[in-house]
Amino acid sequence: MTNFQGSSKIENILSNIVDNGIVPSSRYVAMFGLPKTMQNDAKQIPNLTIRCMNVTVPGRNVSTVGYRIYGPARQMPYEILYGGEITLTYILSRDLSERAVFEKWMSKVVSNENYKLGFYDDYIGSLDIYVMDKTDNYYYSVHVEEVYPKTIGDLSLSNDRENDYLTQEITFGYRRYTSNSSSKQYPDNPNRKEVAKDGGKGLGLAGFFKDVRKGAGDVVTGVGKGIGDVASGIGKGVESIFKPKDTPKK
């Protein structure tokens, strides 16, 4: 840790940043655990994980009530409250399969045919959010419990946005969350089973993000081959998800 001797010295600020680093807001993974009534749709989980472009880590607060005998009142806590909602934004594929999955999930909550309510245990799922660094290690993760879709946002179409792309906002209700602070390599396998690492480089999703970043970086800096590198990076990433490498022999 930095030998901290006052916040006003610029060298202390720089030393703290060098020693402890910073967390990029673009490095995360949001992965659903679907309800037990939708296990046949588990194949959609990798696609939903890749296409999530925005997610908010939930928060919580303590409710208080004023209490006084004399003098200024004290605010005494009596219960913990969670935000109750999380909104995720997805880049839609050409068949809008992401929206279709959440519409199907919402129909488990309230039937779109007879408008009957489903059983609570039949439509609740879970959500894991990993906050990662640039090496695909995560130091903080959140497990959100009893998740279900509450709102499927509108899609805005317009003929004056030819080069734009469709995004979908989905708002979920939840009961509570638990957090974990530890340094770990992101579990690359979409089924969250332990897989061997290839020389510390990682497989699956971590490899996908690495290849995409490399291709996109080449475009921005003009060092690589431009669009071809991005396409190649995405291709390698997708292949690494669905066709993970064999475990190295000892």
Secondary structure, 3 states (H helix, E strand, C coil): CCCCCCCCCHHHHHHHHHHHCCCCCCCEEEEEECCHHHHHHHHHHHHHHHHEEEECCCCEEEEEEEECCCCCCEEEEEEEEECCEEEEEEECCCCCHHHHHHHHHHHHHECCCCCCECCHHHHCEEEEEEEECCCCEEEEEEEEEEEEEEEECCCCCCCCCCCCCCEEEEEEECCEEEEEEEEEECCCCCCCCCCCCCCCCCCHHHHHHHHHHHHHHHHHHCCCCCHHHHHHHHHHHHHHHHCCCCCCCC
